[in-house]
Amino acid sequence: MSAPFFDLSGRVALVTGASRGLGQYFGRALARAGADLIITSRRLADLTPFQREIEALGRRAVPLELDVRDYGSIQRLGEAAPEAYGRIDILVNNAGCNVRKPALEVSWDDWNLVVETNLRGTFFVSQAIARHMIPRRYGRIINIGSVTCVFGYAGLGPYTASRGGVKQLTMSLADDWGPHGITVNCLAPGWFKTAQTAVLYENQEWLAYICDRIPLKRPGAPNDLDGAVVFLASEESRYITGQTLLVDGGISTGATKATIQKKPTA
């Protein structure tokens, strides 16, 4: 009997930025599909509750310290992570941050914080882990982007630049590492409520505005990403690489009530 679709039994997945938010949802989804985890955060203690949760699901979870803005920290991860289980099959580059300011108020340090975390960190973590995937001729790298990979929003200059860069980086790495059996794709969520965006959801006027522009008429729920991340991590996505998968309720279609014209009658 063939294995069920999207079965990750026996696979090892590394999820960065797993102390909270979407990183934990990605980790849960991969664990439920059968994967054992390596989870990272800048502070190991922050990972303890999530480690226990994953172990309660019957999977293993190894916590490792990682600061994606620190090259030395990335190199230490590259050495320690493969030792945990002997290999890494799946990498989810989830660690990220944002600074919301009008463009004229963005400082040099604001820019560096966001772009170094979201873009530079994604590249160098991928590089460190790919060094171990290449000899095995197998790997699934999933870069977490955003609807801002393809859309621009006022007040998000550094963030949209970094996420657009992640989309382009994904295509470049897919070309680089495809001959080694590694797929590289970008999972791009739309509007999801996380610790980073929670303050926005307190504004009911803003929430109504956003929902009006989402064809499915609601923001994303974290579990809406489960199927996408498991698919991209699985063998069923083996011929998909260099792609950006938008999970955004359709907001990237650009449709709004204001743009829909009534069809003329004869």
C-alpha positions as CSV (number, residue, x, y, z in Angstrom):
1,M,0.0,0.0,0.0
2,S,1.4,3.4,-0.9
3,A,2.0,6.0,1.7
4,P,-0.8,8.7,2.2
5,F,-0.3,12.0,0.5
6,F,1.6,14.7,2.4
7,D,3.0,12.2,4.8
8,L,6.1,13.6,6.5
9,S,6.9,10.6,8.7
10,G,10.6,10.2,9.1
11,R,11.4,13.7,8.0
12,V,13.2,16.4,10.0
13,A,12.0,20.0,9.8
14,L,13.8,23.1,11.1
15,V,11.5,26.1,11.8
16,T,13.1,29.4,12.6
17,G,11.3,32.0,14.8
18,A,9.2,29.3,16.5
19,S,8.8,30.9,19.9
20,R,5.4,32.5,18.9
21,G,3.0,33.3,16.1
22,L,3.0,31.7,12.7
23,G,6.2,29.8,13.4
24,Q,4.4,27.7,15.9
25,Y,1.5,27.0,13.6
26,F,3.9,25.9,10.9
27,G,5.7,23.6,13.4
28,R,2.4,22.1,14.6
29,A,1.3,21.4,11.1
30,L,4.6,19.7,10.2
31,A,4.5,17.7,13.4
32,R,1.0,16.5,12.8
33,A,2.0,15.4,9.4
34,G,4.7,13.2,11.0
35,A,7.9,15.3,11.1
36,D,10.2,15.7,14.0
37,L,11.3,19.3,14.6
38,I,14.2,21.6,15.3
39,I,12.8,24.9,16.6
40,T,14.7,28.1,17.1
41,S,14.5,31.4,18.9
42,R,16.9,34.0,20.1
43,R,16.2,32.8,23.7
44,L,16.1,29.1,24.4
45,A,13.8,29.5,27.4
46,D,11.1,30.9,25.1
47,L,10.9,27.6,23.3
48,T,10.2,25.3,26.3
49,P,6.4,25.5,26.2
50,F,6.3,24.8,22.5
51,Q,8.8,22.0,22.8
52,R,6.5,20.3,25.3
53,E,3.5,20.8,23.1
54,I,5.2,19.1,20.2
55,E,6.3,16.3,22.4
56,A,2.7,15.9,23.6
57,L,1.8,15.2,19.9
58,G,4.2,12.3,19.9
59,R,6.9,14.0,17.9
60,R,10.4,15.1,18.9
61,A,11.4,18.8,19.2
62,V,15.0,20.0,19.7
63,P,15.3,23.7,20.7
64,L,18.3,25.6,19.4
65,E,19.3,29.2,19.8
66,L,19.4,31.4,16.7
67,D,19.7,35.1,16.0
68,V,19.3,35.5,12.2
69,R,21.1,38.9,12.4
70,D,24.2,37.3,13.8
71,Y,26.4,35.5,11.3
72,G,28.2,33.6,14.0
73,S,24.8,32.4,15.4
74,I,23.8,31.2,12.0
75,Q,27.1,29.3,11.6
76,R,26.6,27.6,15.0
77,L,23.1,26.6,14.0
78,G,24.5,25.1,10.8
79,E,26.8,22.9,12.9
80,A,24.3,22.0,15.7
81,A,21.1,21.4,13.7
82,P,22.3,18.4,11.6
83,E,23.7,16.8,14.8
84,A,20.3,16.7,16.4
85,Y,18.9,14.0,14.1
86,G,21.7,13.4,11.7
87,R,20.0,15.3,8.9
88,I,17.6,18.1,7.9
89,D,15.0,17.5,5.3
90,I,12.9,20.7,5.5
91,L,13.8,24.3,6.4
92,V,11.1,26.9,7.1
93,N,12.6,30.3,7.1
94,N,10.0,32.0,9.3
95,A,12.0,34.4,11.6
96,G,11.0,38.0,10.7
97,C,10.2,41.4,12.0
98,N,8.6,44.7,10.9
99,V,8.7,48.4,11.6
100,R,5.6,50.4,10.6
101,K,6.5,54.1,9.9
102,P,5.8,56.6,7.2
103,A,8.7,56.5,4.8
104,L,10.0,59.9,5.8
105,E,10.3,58.7,9.4
106,V,12.2,55.4,8.7
107,S,15.7,55.5,10.2
108,W,18.9,53.8,9.1
109,D,18.6,51.4,12.0
110,D,14.9,50.7,11.2
111,W,15.9,49.7,7.7
112,N,18.8,47.5,8.8
113,L,16.7,45.7,11.4
114,V,14.0,44.7,9.0
115,V,16.0,43.9,5.9
116,E,18.8,42.1,7.8
117,T,16.3,40.0,9.6
118,N,13.9,39.1,6.8
119,L,16.1,39.0,3.8
120,R,19.8,38.6,4.8
121,G,18.8,36.2,7.6
122,T,16.8,34.1,5.2
123,F,19.7,33.8,2.7
124,F,22.4,32.9,5.2
125,V,20.3,30.4,7.2
126,S,19.4,28.8,3.8
127,Q,23.1,28.7,2.9
128,A,24.1,27.1,6.2
129,I,21.4,24.4,5.9
130,A,21.8,23.8,2.2
131,R,25.4,22.8,2.8
132,H,24.0,19.7,4.6
133,M,21.1,19.1,2.1
134,I,23.3,19.1,-1.0
135,P,25.4,15.9,-0.2
136,R,22.1,14.1,0.5
137,R,20.6,15.4,-2.8
138,Y,17.3,16.2,-1.0
139,G,15.8,19.3,0.6
140,R,12.7,21.4,0.9
141,I,13.3,25.0,1.7
142,I,10.2,27.2,2.4
143,N,10.8,30.9,2.7
144,I,8.0,32.7,4.5
145,G,7.1,35.9,2.6
146,S,4.0,38.0,2.6
147,V,1.4,39.4,0.3
148,T,3.8,42.3,0.2
149,C,6.0,40.2,-2.0
150,V,3.7,41.4,-4.8
151,F,1.9,44.4,-3.2
152,G,3.2,47.6,-1.7
153,Y,1.6,49.3,1.3
154,A,2.2,52.8,2.7
155,G,4.2,52.7,6.0
156,L,5.9,49.4,5.2
157,G,8.8,50.5,3.1
158,P,11.6,48.3,4.6
159,Y,9.2,45.4,5.1
160,T,7.9,45.3,1.5
161,A,11.5,45.7,0.2
162,S,12.6,42.7,2.3
163,R,9.6,40.6,1.3
164,G,10.0,41.4,-2.4
165,G,13.6,40.4,-2.0
166,V,12.6,37.1,-0.5
167,K,10.5,36.4,-3.5
168,Q,13.4,37.1,-5.9
169,L,15.8,35.2,-3.7
170,T,13.6,32.2,-3.7
171,M,13.8,32.0,-7.5
172,S,17.6,32.4,-7.5
173,L,18.2,29.7,-4.9
174,A,15.7,27.4,-6.7
175,D,17.9,27.7,-9.8
176,D,21.1,27.3,-7.8
177,W,20.2,24.3,-5.8
178,G,17.6,22.5,-8.1
179,P,20.4,20.3,-9.6
180,H,21.1,19.0,-6.1
181,G,17.5,17.8,-5.5
182,I,16.5,20.8,-3.4
183,T,13.3,22.7,-4.0
184,V,13.0,26.3,-2.8
185,N,9.6,28.0,-2.6
186,C,8.0,31.0,-1.0
187,L,4.9,30.8,1.1
188,A,3.3,34.2,1.2
189,P,0.5,34.8,3.7
190,G,-1.9,37.7,3.4
191,W,-3.4,39.5,6.4
192,F,-3.1,37.2,9.4
193,K,-3.4,38.2,13.0
194,T,-0.1,37.7,14.8
195,A,1.8,39.4,17.6
196,Q,3.3,41.7,15.0
197,T,-0.1,42.7,13.6
198,A,-2.4,42.4,16.6
199,V,-2.5,46.2,17.2
200,L,-4.1,46.7,13.7
201,Y,-6.9,44.3,14.5
202,E,-8.0,46.5,17.4
203,N,-9.1,49.1,14.9
204,Q,-12.5,48.0,13.7
205,E,-12.6,50.5,10.9
206,W,-9.3,49.2,9.5
207,L,-10.5,45.6,9.9
208,A,-13.6,46.4,7.9
209,Y,-11.5,48.1,5.2
210,I,-9.3,45.1,4.8
211,C,-12.1,42.5,4.9
212,D,-13.9,44.5,2.2
213,R,-10.8,44.0,-0.1
214,I,-10.5,40.3,0.6
215,P,-12.7,38.2,-1.7
216,L,-13.3,35.7,1.0
217,K,-14.3,38.6,3.3
218,R,-12.2,37.7,6.3
219,P,-8.5,37.8,7.5
220,G,-6.6,34.6,7.5
221,A,-6.8,32.2,10.5
222,P,-3.4,30.7,11.3
223,N,-4.6,27.1,10.4
224,D,-5.4,28.4,6.9
225,L,-1.6,28.0,6.3
226,D,-1.3,24.4,7.5
227,G,-2.1,22.7,4.1
228,A,0.2,25.0,2.2
229,V,3.3,24.5,4.4
230,V,2.8,20.7,4.6
231,F,2.3,20.5,0.8
232,L,5.5,22.5,0.1
233,A,7.4,20.3,2.6
234,S,6.1,17.0,1.2
235,E,7.1,14.8,-1.7
236,E,4.0,15.8,-3.5
237,S,5.6,19.2,-4.3
238,R,8.7,17.6,-5.8
239,Y,8.3,19.3,-9.2
240,I,7.5,22.7,-7.8
241,T,10.3,25.1,-7.2
242,G,11.0,28.8,-7.4
243,Q,7.4,29.6,-6.9
244,T,5.5,32.0,-4.6
245,L,2.3,30.5,-3.2
246,L,0.0,33.3,-2.0
247,V,-2.4,32.3,0.8
248,D,-4.2,35.5,1.1
249,G,-8.0,35.0,0.7
250,G,-7.6,36.5,-2.8
251,I,-6.6,40.1,-1.8
252,S,-3.8,39.9,-4.3
253,T,-6.4,39.9,-7.1
254,G,-6.8,43.6,-6.4
255,A,-10.6,43.4,-6.5
256,T,-12.7,45.7,-4.3
257,K,-16.3,46.7,-4.4
258,A,-15.2,50.1,-5.6
259,T,-13.6,48.6,-8.8
260,I,-16.5,46.3,-9.7
261,Q,-18.6,47.9,-12.5
262,K,-22.2,47.0,-12.9
263,K,-22.6,45.0,-16.1
264,P,-24.6,47.2,-18.6
265,T,-28.0,45.8,-19.7
266,A,-29.0,45.6,-23.2
